[in-house]
Amino acid sequence: MKITDVKVWLVEGIKYNWTMMKVYTDTGLTGVGEATNWPGSPIIESAARHIGERVIGLDPLRTDFIWTKLYRDLNWIGPYGASMCAISGLDMALLDLKGKALQTPCYQLLGGAFRSDIRLYANYWFTGGNHTAEDYAQQARRVKDLGFTGLKFDPFAHTNYLYGEDLHTSLSLETSQQDLAFEVTKAVRDAVGPEFDMMIETHAMLNFEMAIKMAQRLAPLGVTWFEEPAGPESSQTLRAFRERLPSEVPICVGERHYTRHGFRPVLENHICDVIMPDITRCGGPSEMKRIATMAEAYGVLVAPHNPNGPLSTLASAHVCASIPNFFRCEFMLNDVPWRDEVIDHPLEIENGYLKLSDRPGLGVDLVEQKMEAHPGIRDLNERENFYV
């Protein structure tokens, strides 16, 4: 079997564009994957097309060989960023193709299932109303009513910035902004109750002292994790946060860490309690499985970052099914109405869980006509949104 073509589509999503891929072979078998990242989705689209050209003629079943070859070939332009997103999407498509060739679900190729119902936490549930405690509380109650037992939000997002270019240069918050962030968070906690998981996102957009101060202030409300108190550039900076943050506040990082090599210093330095690799960035399902196995050796839980499209959700769920140290998977509660139309079987979400099918591969195919009916938005004045 040989790869004959790789097609790429940019599709409009709720926050930003999805980058979808499909691998074709000389036997007629195909596989689908997703390489979504943002902002700058046209860069990812171009990288995905280039990756596709490089694998024409290769045997698609040699998934690890192809991953390693592409990683080493493209390491000259950097091991992370756009090239790794493209590799991630291709790896997903090849694993899907292999599953379909062998008539088995992807989670079987990853070692078999510990579970078939994947517990989710809700993100992007707060798109209605304004940044007020009352509006957030009302929407949080809806999340609970839908059967979810966890949610995530950034209480600082609308107090200091909406988009990167508006970021306050001190990475700080005025007293009134600190108070509003606390009020919003307390309102959410009161709305969902004490047993509900509440993850706090910061997007690494607070300075060191302010991040510590707000973590200390929010700690009594019961924080499941404090996410990305600093960016991925320095494990030592993250280690300093771990030493200063309240001990009862777990740290979660990883949405901007690429491959097992990027996670290695995070784990070796015992920086966090939970890691959140993103399957469309970290290297695809094959690499996410390797990262999860590394994390298991350090007693660290895995909760995949996933504000992406439906293939990312499914592929993440297949990895989550196959690992013992799974915690939760992120899920975009509010999304475009065509999310379940660009795949030929809708996502099966029930009471806060994604139910995996036993169909081969990822269990779905892409619907080209639907993707083409919703092309990605390329005008930066219209989209892409930054922070969730």
VOTIVO-343629 format. One record per residue (C-alpha): x negated, y negated, z; residue in one letter. Coordinates in steps of 0.05 Angstrom, whole numbers, plus 32768, in hexadecimal, padded with zeros to 4 digits. Layout:
N
XYZa
...
//
This chain:
388
800080008000m
7FE67FBB7FEDk
7FFC7F747FFDi
80147F527FBDt
802F7F0F7FD6d
803B7EE58014v
80727EB08013k
80787E768044v
80B47E4A8055w
80BA7E0B807Fl
80FF7E0D80A1v
811F7DD780CBe
81287DEA8114g
81487DC78150i
81077DA58165k
80D97DAC8129y
80CC7DD680EDn
80C47E2280EFw
808E7E4180C2t
80A87E8480A8m
80807EB88082m
80907EF7805Ak
805E7F2B8042v
806D7F538003y
804C7F957FEDt
80477FBF7FAFd
80757FF37FCFt
80AE7FC37FD9g
80A67FC18025l
80A47F7B8044t
80967F5D8087g
80AA7F1A80A7v
80867EED80D7g
80857EA680F4e
804A7E7680FBa
806E7E3B811At
80477E04813Cn
80507DB98143w
80477D808137p
80287D8480F3g
80507DBF80D7s
803B7DB1808Fp
7FF37DC080A4i
800B7E0480BFi
80327E10807Fe
7FF47E048055s
7FC97E308082a
7FFC7E68807Da
7FFC7E658031r
7FB07E688031h
7FB07EA38061i
7FE17EC68033g
7FB37EBE7FF7e
7F797EDB801Dr
7F9C7F1D802Cv
7FB67F2E7FE6i
7FA07F757FD5g
7F947F8B801Cl
7FB67FC6803Ed
7FEB7FA6806Cp
7FE87FE1809Dl
7FA17FCE80B1r
7FBC7F9980E0t
7F817F948110d
7F4F7F9380D7f
7F747F5B80B4i
7F7A7F3380F5w
7F307F3A8103t
7F1B7F2B80BCk
7F447EEB80B9l
7F2E7ED580FEy
7EE47EDD80ECr
7EEB7EC180A5d
7F0F7E8280BDl
7EE87E7880FDn
7EBC7E4880D6w
7EF47E1580D7i
7F047E238120g
7F227E5F8143p
7F617E3A8159y
7F967E0C813Cg
7FB57E1380F8a
7F8D7E4F80E1s
7F9F7E77811Fm
7FE97E658117c
7FE67E8180D1a
7FC37EC080E9i
7FF87EC6811Fs
80317EC380EDg
800F7EF580BEl
80017F2580F8d
804A7F23810Am
805F7F3180C3a
802E7F6B80BCl
80457F8A80FDl
808D7F8480E5d
807A7FA480A3l
80557FDD80C6k
80927FEA80F2g
80BF7FED80B5k
808E801B8091a
808D804A80CDl
80D7804080DCq
80CA802B8124t
80D37FEA814Cp
80977FBD8157c
80977FCA81A2y
808880138194q
804B7FFE816Cl
80357FD481A8l
8037801081D8g
8081801D81E4g
80B57FFA820Ea
80B67FEC8258f
80F97FCA824Cr
81297FBB8213s
814E7F808233d
811F7F448236i
812D7F11826Cr
812D7ECA8252l
81287E858270y
814B7E4B824Fa
81297E0E8231n
81477DD78207y
81877DDC822Fw
81877D91823Ff
81947D7281FBt
81D67D52820Fg
81DF7D128237g
81A87CE58252n
816D7CEF8281h
81977CE982BFt
819E7D1882FAa
81E87D2182ECe
81DF7D3382A3d
81A87D6582B2y
81D07D8582EAa
820C7D8F82BDq
81E37DAF8286q
81BD7DDB82B8a
81FF7DF682D2r
82107E0B828Br
81CF7E328286v
81E17E5882C5k
82287E6482ADd
820C7E84826El
81E97EB88299g
81A27E9E8299f
817B7EA282DAt
81437E7282C7g
81377E3082A2l
80FF7E008292k
80FC7DB58287f
80CD7D79828Ad
80EA7D4882BDp
80B57D1582A9f
80C37D15825Fa
80F27CDA8259h
80D57CB48294t
80937CA58272n
80937CBC822Ay
80BC7CD781F2l
80877CDE81BEy
803C7CE081BFg
80327C9A81A4e
805A7C7D81DFd
80307C9F8214l
801D7C72824Eh
7FD17C6B824Bt
7FC87C7B8295s
7FEF7CBD828Fl
80137CA682CDs
80597C9782E7l
80757C5A830Ae
80967C65834Dt
80DB7C60832Es
80C77C9482FAq
80AE7CC38330q
80EF7CBB8355d
81187CC98317l
80F07D088307a
80FC7D21834Ff
81467D10834Ce
81507D35830Av
812B7D728323t
81517D738365k
81937D6D833Fa
81807DA98314v
816C7DD18352r
81AD7DC08375d
81D57DD38337a
81B67E17832Cv
81AA7E2C8374g
816C7E43839Ap
81657E88837Ae
81617E6D8332f
811C7E688312d
810A7E1F8302m
80CC7E1382D9m
80AE7DCD82D6i
808C7DB68297e
805A7D7D8295t
803C7D84824Fh
7FF97D70826Fa
80117D288269m
80037D1282B1l
7FC07CFE82CDn
7F9F7D298302f
7FB77D03833Fe
7FFE7CF98324m
80057D438312a
7FEF7D568358i
801D7D238378k
805B7D3A8351m
804C7D84835Da
80487D7683A7q
80897D4F83A5r
80AF7D84837Dl
80947DC083A3a
80CB7DC083D9p
81007DC783A1l
80E57E0C838Fg
80BB7E0A8350v
80B27E4C832Bt
80767E2E8308w
80557DEB82F9f
80427DEE82B0e
80047DD2828Fe
7FEC7DA182C4p
7FB27D978294a
7FA37DA8824Cg
7F7E7DE58233p
7F3B7DC38227e
7F1A7DD3826As
7F257E0F8297s
7F007DE982CEq
7F327DB082CCt
7F6A7DE282D2l
7F447E03830Br
7F417DC0832Fa
7F8C7DBB832Af
7F957E008346r
7F6B7DEC8382e
7F927DAC838Fr
7FD97DC2837El
80057DDC83B7p
7FFA7E2683C1s
80457E3383BBe
80467E158374v
80317E498340p
800D7E308301i
801E7E4682BBc
7FF37E36827Ev
7FE67E528239g
80137E348203e
7FD57E1281E6r
7FA37E4981F4h
7F917E7181B6y
7F7C7EBB81B4t
7F607EE681EDr
7F217EBC81EAh
7F477E7E81FEg
7F6A7EA28238f
7F2B7EC28252r
7F117E87827Cp
7F577E7A8296v
7F5C7EC182B1l
7F137EC682C8e
7F1A7E8682F0n
7F5C7E9B8310h
7F7C7E5B82FBi
7FC57E6F82F3c
7FFB7E9E830Bd
801F7EA482C7v
80057E9C8280i
80317E888246m
80117E9A8203p
80377E8381C6d
803D7EBB8193i
803A7E8C8157t
7FF97E6D8171r
7FD37E9F819Bc
7FC77ED18163g
800A7EF48159g
80287F31817Cp
7FE87F5A8176s
7FBF7F25819Ae
7FF67F1581CCm
7FF67F5E81E1k
7FAA7F5B81EBr
7FB17F1B8214i
7FE77F3A823Fa
7FBB7F77824Dt
7F827F488262m
7FB27F238290a
7FCA7F6482AFe
7F837F7182C7a
7F867F2F82EEy
7FCC7F3A830Ag
7FE77F0182DFv
802E7F0082C3l
803F7EF1827Bv
80797EC38266a
80727EB3821Cp
80797E6B8205h
80AE7E6B81CEn
80CF7E2A81B8p
80CD7E458170n
80F97E69813Eg
811D7EAC8141p
80E37ED78129l
80B77EBB8160s
80ED7ECC8192t
80F37F148179l
80A87F208173a
809D7F0481B9s
80D47F3281D3a
80B37F6F81B4h
80727F5E81D8v
80987F518219c
80B87F958213a
80747FB7820Es
804F7F99824Ai
80557FA78295p
80447F6082ACn
807E7F3C8289f
80A37F0582AEf
80D07EDF827Fr
80D37EC78237c
80E47E808223e
81247E7681FAf
813F7E3881D7m
81867E3581F1l
819D7DFE81C2n
81887E08817Ad
819C7DFB8132v
81DA7E22811Cp
81B27E4680E6w
81817E678117r
81A77EA88111d
81B67E9E80C7e
816D7E9E80AFv
81677EE680C8i
81957F1F80B2d
81A57F3580FAh
81B47F00812Ep
818E7EFD8170l
81B57F2581A4e
81B57EF981E3i
81E07F0F821Ee
81E07EF48265n
819B7ED7825Fg
817B7F14823Ey
81667F2381F7l
817A7F6A81E4k
81487F8B81B6l
81627FB98180s
81417FFA816Ad
813F7FE48122r
80FB7FEB8100p
80C87FB38107g
80E37F738125l
81287F8C8111g
81397F5480E1v
81297F38809Cd
81287EEF8087l
81617ED4805Dv
813E7EAA8028e
817B7E848010q
818B7E6C8057k
81447E558063m
81427E308021e
81857E0E8034a
81637DEF8071h
811E7DD9805Bp
80EE7DBC808Dg
80F07D71809Ai
80B07D518082r
80C07D088092d
809D7CFA80D4l
80CD7CC180E1n
81067CF380E6e
80E47D2C810Dr
80B87D4F812Ae
80C97D4B8173n
80907D5481A3f
80A27D6681EAy
80CF7D9D8206v
//
